[in-house]
Amino acid sequence: MDIDDLPPSDLTKLRDEVLVRPAEFALPSHLSDHWLQLICRDLDALAGESDIQVRNPAAAPLALILHILSSRVRGSPVTVSMQALHRCYVDYRIEIALEMVRRQAGIGIEPATILTIFTDREVAIADGAVREQI
């Protein structure tokens, strides 16, 4: 499906398909291709790097980011500064792009984990980088 033809991100559907599951499912490496494309489109629109009009492009990525952050403080309220939240958006956008490259170009990039996402991690790229698609 072309990115221009993607439907709007549906928060109810996101909740039912991703957010009711453990936070690992909000990591880019665990998102379905459909959600990966939607979130990529939304983040591009949020950054002003897309001509596509998206209604409330921050909502779905924010829900995923908060789901991941909340898993780190089990049973406690999540507190995050606006500056740190902005940094999470930037990091999540990079992680989404890395995952798209990993899937579509077959480049052996080590995906982020719950412990490494939003940490200015070093990205490990497999020796030989491009692997043959199965």
C-alpha positions in Angstrom: 0.0 0.0 0.0 1.3 3.4 -0.9 1.8 5.8 2.0 -0.6 8.3 0.3 -3.3 5.6 0.6 -2.9 4.7 4.2 -6.0 5.3 6.4 -5.8 7.6 9.5 -4.2 6.1 12.6 -7.1 4.7 14.7 -6.4 4.9 18.4 -9.1 2.4 19.2 -7.6 -0.1 16.8 -4.1 0.7 18.1 -5.3 0.0 21.6 -6.9 -3.3 20.6 -4.0 -4.6 18.5 -0.9 -3.2 20.3 -1.5 -1.3 23.6 -3.4 -4.1 25.4 -0.3 -6.3 24.9 3.0 -6.0 26.8 5.1 -2.9 26.0 7.5 -5.0 23.8 4.8 -5.0 21.2 5.1 -1.2 20.9 8.7 -1.5 19.8 9.2 -0.9 16.1 10.5 -4.4 15.6 7.3 -5.9 16.9 4.8 -3.6 15.0 3.0 -5.1 12.0 4.0 -3.6 8.6 0.7 -1.8 8.6 1.3 0.0 12.0 5.0 0.6 11.1 3.9 2.5 7.9 1.1 4.4 9.7 3.5 5.5 12.5 6.2 6.4 10.1 3.7 8.6 8.1 2.4 10.2 11.3 5.9 11.0 12.6 6.9 12.4 9.2 3.8 14.6 9.2 4.5 15.7 12.8 8.0 16.7 11.8 6.7 18.7 8.9 8.4 16.5 6.4 5.4 15.2 4.5 2.8 16.9 2.3 0.2 14.4 3.4 -2.4 15.8 5.7 -2.7 13.8 8.8 -5.2 14.6 11.6 -3.5 14.7 15.0 -0.2 13.0 13.9 1.2 13.0 17.4 -1.5 10.8 19.0 -0.6 7.3 17.9 3.2 7.7 18.3 2.6 9.2 21.7 0.4 6.3 22.8 3.2 3.9 21.8 5.9 5.9 23.4 4.0 6.2 26.7 3.2 2.5 26.6 7.0 1.8 26.4 7.9 4.3 29.1 5.2 3.1 31.5 6.7 -0.4 31.3 9.8 0.8 33.0 8.1 2.1 36.1 5.7 -0.7 36.9 3.0 0.4 39.2 4.2 4.0 39.5 3.0 7.0 37.6 5.1 8.0 34.6 6.6 11.5 34.8 8.6 12.9 31.9 9.5 16.4 31.0 8.3 17.9 27.7 11.9 18.1 26.6 12.5 14.4 27.3 9.2 13.5 25.6 10.3 15.4 22.5 13.6 13.5 22.6 11.5 10.2 22.7 9.6 11.3 19.6 12.9 11.9 17.8 14.4 8.6 19.0 11.2 6.7 18.1 11.2 8.2 14.6 14.8 7.1 14.1 13.9 3.6 15.4 10.9 3.4 13.0 13.2 4.3 10.1 15.8 1.8 11.2 13.1 -0.9 11.3 11.8 0.0 7.9 15.4 -0.3 6.5 15.9 -3.6 8.3 12.7 -5.1 6.8 12.7 -3.5 3.4 16.4 -3.4 2.5 17.4 -6.5 4.5 20.1 -4.7 6.4 21.1 -6.6 9.5 20.4 -3.9 12.1 19.9 -4.9 15.7 16.5 -3.7 16.8 16.0 -1.6 20.0 14.7 -3.4 23.1 12.6 -2.1 26.0 15.9 -1.4 27.8 17.7 0.3 24.9 15.1 2.4 23.2 15.2 6.1 24.2 18.8 5.7 25.5 20.9 7.1 22.7 22.0 3.6 22.1 24.7 2.5 19.6 23.1 0.8 16.6 24.7 -2.5 15.8 24.9 -3.4 12.1 25.7 -7.0 11.2 28.9 -7.8 9.4 28.1 -7.8 5.7 25.2 -5.5 6.4 22.8 -6.6 3.7 21.4 -10.1 4.1 19.5 -12.1 1.5 15.7 -12.0 1.9 14.0 -15.3 2.4 
